[in-house]
Amino acid sequence: MTRELQRLLDALGKRLRRNVTVDDQSLRQLAFSSHEYPGMDRLREESILTRDVRPAVSEWIFGAGARTAPGPFRPPVNPEIGASTQRLCVPVRQQGTLLGFIWILEGDDRLGESELQTVLNSVDMIAVIMQRDQLAGELHRSRARELLRDLVVPGDAAARAHAAAELVDEELFVAGEPAFVVFVSLRAEDRPLLEAERGSLGAWLERVTGRLSDRRHISLVRRNHGMLLLSDKDPLLAGAAKHALIEELLVKLESDLPGVEPVAGIGNVVEDLAGVHASYRQAERAARVVRNVRGLERMASFDRLGVYGLLTLIPPAELTADTLPGGLLRLLEGGRRGSSSR
């Protein structure tokens, strides 16, 4: 979100004396009028806090024809999902391409003709800002991903140090905050992701982190897995929120890609971006343990692996009954049996 879009929305809200919001085409919130007017409902409060919407809300909005509406329309109120106040939705398009939506809380007092014209007069400017921001955002994300690849290059400390400095200098990641990596694996076998898997994984990595604080997350899809670089100081990841976000990601992937068994490993927190490669390797090892020891559920932190972490020091091809010591094999089998009793 740019300051320009925020200023425009604040001015529109003040002129209408209404609560106004702008979402992108996937309903991720981009900006909301900072002054609160009467008519707030649970859905608006929730969207401000999470910068996203629940599946039931998406179904309600798109089921009402939001994607194809030629102009302003009013979806029916739906108290069950928190939409107890009547809304006016104005699609934002640029040369026929849907960019997003303007939402105005009306309640029982519908906008008059002059007020509606005020909104329509703002649409073209909002569309220009949104399109420019989307293009700039994609360039920034591409650059951040390029540098994240360099951050996890093994054996090249100079490249990692340079990438860490560039991320900070180009304001792509916050300076001076400890960070950690999440490694996401879709399948047990080591093979390149299919195109559909890459698309879904990339989309959900972006979607679930889109509600986090700016410049505190980077997502990347690699040959056979996905990864997240996250700031450990993001207040939106405090407490149980970190594991809840990862669990949501795994649930979405499982639903979107029938047949996959997504798991996640979480690396240790490192104090400097140049050390992120260590957290990446730890996250990868934690994900591997999850694959072998189901008793750890489908998400594990490296620092909680205990003795199972020793398994990651053994090449996967050598984890067989013929090569493992008897004690370690019994330990591994015990973990597997433990999972079946849960």
Disulfide bonds with the S-S distance in Angstrom:
none
